[in-house]
């Protein structure tokens, strides 16, 4: 047996293989940016396979993207100035965000986390609501004194209805009727809109300006809060009469209906707590202390978890509604924005990829080595890296652990140029 010959041949094969890999890495590293992006850029997906949540950062023209499985910030999606009002389609594929300092509604593709369209609706679009079947988006255009109806399949306007100073809204489960809070100079009210026409068909006069609205799952009740009243009001949409009021904490804000198992969710901004309201018995059935100055509420698809944005502490409280306690707090103040509205994907929208792609950034500062971030693709979307990247990522130089790259801390920080490396099984 020629042992020496075998070893020599093996060593030559190893050298050739290493040379081939080195040459391949050199070529991949220096190909034109556009070509590399078009071939290998992948979207930032939840590493846990869980749904993503989106938080409007009002002072920073961005949406924070959260991994609800790992309870962490995945990145940031830049949007037009003054994001105010969020809505997500039932299939989880689109997030709509208004811009109260401009006149557009942005459409975010959740597979790529890119803004794919801008819908011109009029000055200062505020409240957004999506119908249960996902076909219609309702936009309250404060500056134009009207409500705009958008077909989500085409993202085109299909109707406009005049409503003085419209704000938050709620659509009935059957998608036929919408109630819109109106801060009309003639008196606050709930405007009633028939979405099938579309036209305003009535109104419910109120003594205070309506703040948040939410239908019960079966559509037999409309719950709403008003400014200056510490309670959740109950409206019978058949008779259009207020039939009850449940006591709530001081300065109630935000409102989510989660069914008979838990009741209605509302936050008390004065008490810094999430409150669970039983509108049948008209009592407060439970409270959970959250962050400072809570604002928005969203729930997981199974309604076992609530996510509360906190303006004062710039974070999100994750609340277990079964045990009624905060299980995690997600800081999202990396870019200095104020967290307000929040939505959670009802269903996941991912397209698995067989590519095993790693994204390597040059090391930060004087560190001699590079760090590698797994971007195991869950969709063929755009990810980090490159000057035209649609997302920013939190982090500070020198603070990362193993396998975590240096990532810019704000939209204005320079993006490092990525080097794309393909892993091949040998």
ABEGO torsion letter per residue (X at the ends): XBAAAAAAAAAAAAAAAAAAAAAAAAAAAABBAAAAAAAABBBBBBAAGBBBBBBBBAAAGBBBBBBAAAGBBAEBBBBBBGBBEBBBBAAGABBBBBBAABABBBBBBAAAGBBABBBBAEBGBBBBBBBAAGABBBBBBAAAGBBBBBBAAAGBBABBBBBBGBBBBBBBAAGABBBBBBBBAAEBBBBBBBAAOBBBAEBBBBABBBABBBBBAAGABBBBBBBGBBBBBBBBAAAGBBABBBBBBBGBBEBBBAEAAAEBBBBBAAAGBBBBBBAAAGBBABBBBBBBGBABBBBBAAGABBBBBBAAAGBBBBBBAAAGBBABBBBAAAAGBBBBBBBBBABBBBBBBABBBBBBBBBBEABABBBBBBABBABABBBBEEAABABBBBEBBGABBBGBBBBBABAABBBBBBBBBBBBBX
